[in-house]
Structures are given as structure tokens and as C-alpha cells.
Amino acid sequence: MAAITPGEHIAELRKTYSISREELSERSGISVDLIAKIENEGLIPDLAPLIKIARALGVRLGTLLDDREELGPVFTRAGANSASVRFVTGLPANSAEQENAQKANEHSRSSPPEESSTEKNHQGLRFKSLAADKNGRHMEPFIVDIESDAHQDKSAHEGEEFIHVLEGNLLLEYGTIKEILKTGDSVYYDSIVPHRVFSADFNPVRILAVIYTPV
């Protein structure tokens, strides 16, 4: 059985609570157009919209990610997390926003290798949940695979984040700070400051990311 997407959860919650997209937009500060794309197309430019929508609906972020709720401990065995991709973030391939983001960061990164059109259509950050379905959790641990030239807008939301680089070189933009983290490096920061991450050298990156959002 295919996992239920965050957009499907949002649509179902809106139906349950009799909330229109326009009303959800007003409550969350997320545009009606983006809510529609999340629900219908699975488009999620970054994690912040999901967090803001969850708060506007009065639910945990995990409620938008889970298929069921487990009261006891949740174990994720080695190799099993590949099947638990909950969502992919990132700007659409070849979008104007993506091109602008790439130009803004070229001074911090080396020139990218030549790519096929197929590769260009699969850019993004893939979030694999390590605590899917744990009831009442306040932390969201993920393995995140960052594709070679994935781009996203800077985002800001309540809470805190911890990142540990498992493979590759990560470029973190945090406010006015730009820092490269290599394999084995980690960072802990307040999510309220605008931030985003990229590959630092146009090679894939894998990180452990733990996100805490207050209830």
C-alpha cells in the first residue's frame, strides 16, 4: 500500500475540519496556490510550509507524515529507511527561482559537471523518516539525501534543528553565515533564522537531520 502523502493528509484534515484552502491560507500565511500544489502535485519547496500548515490545523508535523500511530518504541533497521521516503522538497527543475539561487551561490561552489535532461528533472531533498508513526513525538529525525544541484528557498519556522553530515560536503546558509560542513561535521541551530542547505561541490550529500518544533 502506497504511503499517504502530506498533501493528502492536509486535504483530509481540511475536509474533516471544514476548512477551505482560503481559510487555511489565511491561518498559515501560505498561499492558496502553494497549498493546492502541495495537495494535488506533492510540491513542497521546503519544510517550513508543512510546519506552518500543521500549526494552523492544530496538529503535529508528524500527523502530516504518518500513516498510523505507534504507542511503543519505533525501530528503523539498517537498510529499511529507503522505503520510508515521506516527501521531497526543492524548487522545480529549471525554474527561475532555482536559476537565481544557483547564481547566488556560485561563488561558494565549483562549476557543476554536465548533466542529462533526466538528471535535471530529479533535483530535490528526499526526506526519509526514522520515526514514522511514533505517537505524540516532538522531534522529527530524518535521513536526507540532497541531490547534486538541488535548490530551495531559504525558510524560517519555529523550533530547532540538528544536522550531522553522513556523506559529502554540505553548504549551510544561515542568516548571513555561509559554512561548509564535511563528512562527520555537525551543526545545531535555531530554525527561526532563515536557512537552507545545498551540496557544496555539486556531488550528492547525505545527512541526519533532527527537527524539533514546539507544540
JOZI-V792835 format. One record per residue. N is the residue number from 1. SS is DSSP state (2 for helix, 1 for strand, 0 for the rest). NEAR is the number of other C-alpha atoms within 10 Angstrom. D_FIRST is the distance of its C-alpha to the first C-alpha in Angstrom with 1 decimal. Layout:
BEGIN
N|SS|NEAR|D_FIRST + N|SS|NEAR|D_FIRST
END
This chain:
BEGIN
1|0|3|0.0 + 2|0|5|3.8 + 3|0|13|6.5 + 4|0|13|9.0 + 5|0|20|12.1 + 6|2|24|15.5 + 7|2|23|16.8 + 8|2|18|14.5 + 9|2|17|15.5 + 10|2|23|19.1 + 11|2|18|19.1 + 12|2|13|17.9 + 13|2|17|20.5 + 14|2|16|23.1 + 15|2|11|22.6 + 16|2|9|22.8 + 17|2|9|25.9 + 18|0|10|27.4 + 19|0|14|27.8 + 20|0|13|28.4 + 21|2|19|27.6 + 22|2|14|31.4 + 23|2|14|31.7 + 24|2|20|28.9 + 25|2|19|30.6 + 26|2|13|33.9 + 27|2|14|32.6 + 28|2|18|30.8 + 29|0|13|33.0 + 30|0|19|30.2 + 31|0|15|31.0 + 32|2|16|29.5 + 33|2|12|28.8 + 34|2|18|26.7 + 35|2|24|24.8 + 36|2|15|24.0 + 37|2|14|22.9 + 38|2|21|20.6 + 39|2|19|19.0 + 40|2|13|19.0 + 41|2|13|19.1 + 42|0|18|17.6 + 43|0|20|21.2 + 44|1|25|22.3 + 45|0|22|25.8 + 46|0|21|26.0 + 47|0|19|24.8 + 48|2|17|27.6 + 49|2|21|26.3 + 50|2|25|23.2 + 51|2|22|25.6 + 52|2|21|28.1 + 53|2|22|25.6 + 54|2|20|24.3 + 55|2|17|27.9 + 56|2|17|28.8 + 57|2|18|26.1 + 58|0|11|27.3 + 59|0|14|24.2 + 60|0|20|23.4 + 61|2|25|21.9 + 62|2|24|19.2 + 63|2|22|18.3 + 64|2|21|17.2 + 65|2|24|15.1 + 66|0|21|13.4 + 67|0|15|10.4 + 68|0|10|12.7 + 69|0|14|16.3 + 70|1|13|17.9 + 71|0|10|21.6 + 72|0|9|22.6 + 73|0|10|22.6 + 74|0|14|19.5 + 75|0|11|19.9 + 76|0|13|18.6 + 77|0|8|19.8 + 78|0|7|21.4 + 79|0|7|19.2 + 80|0|11|16.0 + 81|2|17|16.1 + 82|2|11|15.5 + 83|2|10|11.7 + 84|0|17|12.2 + 85|1|19|13.7 + 86|1|18|13.8 + 87|1|19|16.1 + 88|1|21|19.0 + 89|1|20|22.5 + 90|0|22|25.6 + 91|0|23|27.8 + 92|0|20|27.0 + 93|0|19|28.5 + 94|0|11|32.2 + 95|0|11|32.5 + 96|2|11|35.9 + 97|2|14|34.8 + 98|2|19|33.4 + 99|2|13|36.7 + 100|2|11|38.7 + 101|2|17|36.8 + 102|2|17|37.3 + 103|2|9|41.0 + 104|2|10|41.4 + 105|2|15|40.3 + 106|2|13|41.9 + 107|2|9|44.8 + 108|2|13|42.7 + 109|0|15|40.8 + 110|0|11|41.9 + 111|0|10|41.5 + 112|0|12|38.0 + 113|0|10|37.8 + 114|0|7|37.4 + 115|0|8|33.8 + 116|0|7|32.2 + 117|2|9|30.8 + 118|2|8|27.3 + 119|2|13|27.7 + 120|2|15|29.0 + 121|0|11|25.9 + 122|0|15|23.7 + 123|0|22|25.5 + 124|0|27|24.0 + 125|1|28|23.2 + 126|1|19|19.8 + 127|1|24|19.0 + 128|1|23|17.1 + 129|1|25|17.1 + 130|0|22|18.9 + 131|0|21|18.8 + 132|0|26|15.3 + 133|0|20|15.4 + 134|1|21|19.0 + 135|0|17|20.7 + 136|0|12|23.7 + 137|0|16|24.0 + 138|0|15|26.5 + 139|1|19|25.8 + 140|1|19|23.0 + 141|1|20|23.1 + 142|1|23|21.5 + 143|1|24|22.0 + 144|1|22|22.8 + 145|1|20|23.4 + 146|1|27|26.0 + 147|0|21|26.6 + 148|0|22|30.1 + 149|0|23|31.2 + 150|0|25|28.7 + 151|0|29|30.4 + 152|0|24|29.9 + 153|0|16|32.3 + 154|0|17|33.9 + 155|1|17|32.2 + 156|0|21|33.6 + 157|0|18|32.2 + 158|0|16|33.2 + 159|0|17|32.5 + 160|1|17|32.9 + 161|1|19|31.2 + 162|1|17|31.6 + 163|1|20|31.0 + 164|1|20|31.6 + 165|1|21|31.7 + 166|1|19|30.1 + 167|1|17|30.9 + 168|0|19|33.0 + 169|0|23|35.3 + 170|1|27|34.1 + 171|1|20|36.2 + 172|1|18|36.0 + 173|1|18|37.7 + 174|1|19|38.6 + 175|0|13|41.0 + 176|0|9|43.9 + 177|1|8|43.0 + 178|1|15|41.6 + 179|1|14|40.8 + 180|1|17|39.4 + 181|1|19|37.6 + 182|0|17|37.4 + 183|0|15|35.3 + 184|0|12|35.9 + 185|0|15|37.0 + 186|1|15|35.6 + 187|1|12|36.2 + 188|1|13|35.9 + 189|1|13|36.6 + 190|1|16|36.5 + 191|0|20|33.9 + 192|0|14|36.3 + 193|0|18|38.1 + 194|0|15|36.6 + 195|1|21|34.9 + 196|1|18|32.6 + 197|1|20|32.0 + 198|1|27|32.2 + 199|1|23|32.8 + 200|0|24|36.6 + 201|0|21|37.2 + 202|0|20|34.6 + 203|0|17|32.7 + 204|0|18|29.2 + 205|1|24|29.1 + 206|1|21|26.8 + 207|1|24|27.4 + 208|1|19|26.5 + 209|1|23|26.6 + 210|1|18|26.8 + 211|1|17|27.1 + 212|1|19|28.8 + 213|0|17|29.1 + 214|0|11|31.3 + 215|0|13|30.1
END
